[in-house]
């Protein structure tokens, strides 16, 4: 079973790091085992509509002082459409998507910065202030 390292950001500012193996973009909920949980801990039931985004990360440590680059490397070939996402909390992400549709509850975005700790992100549409193609 594939286990994804994720960091979930709630719209109210809470943040939880952990592992999931049942996240699907078309489902309203999934389970998360917190990164600091002891074996046998009951997973948290996460409601997607309460979230800002689900960040699929390389590791849980990250680098809080690193600011992702908001520009694309012209030497890299991209698959998908370039997109800029402004969240309601002020955060700005720039990346590539294959499936943005404003009427859907969310979409995946891969960051423009290839050195980012974020491999990809599921953006919850209602947590955005503005989404625009670049």
QUINORCOR-V955721 format. One record per backbone hydrogen bond with DSSP energy under -1.0 kcal/mol. CO is the residue of the C=O (numbers start at 0). NH is the residue of the N-H. Records with the same first field share a line. If there is no record, write none. Layout:
CO: NH, NH
This chain:
3: 19
4: 56
5: 17
6: 54
7: 15
8: 51, 52
9: 12
13: 9
15: 7
16: 34
17: 5
18: 32
19: 3
23: 26
27: 47
29: 45
31: 43
32: 18
33: 36
37: 40
43: 31
45: 29
46: 49
47: 50
49: 10
51: 123
52: 8
53: 121
54: 6
55: 118, 119
62: 65
72: 75
80: 96
81: 133
82: 94
83: 131
84: 92
85: 128, 129
86: 89
90: 86
92: 84
93: 111
94: 82
95: 109
96: 80
100: 103
104: 124
106: 122
108: 120
109: 95
112: 115
116: 57
119: 55
120: 108
121: 53
122: 106
123: 126
124: 127
126: 87
129: 85
131: 83
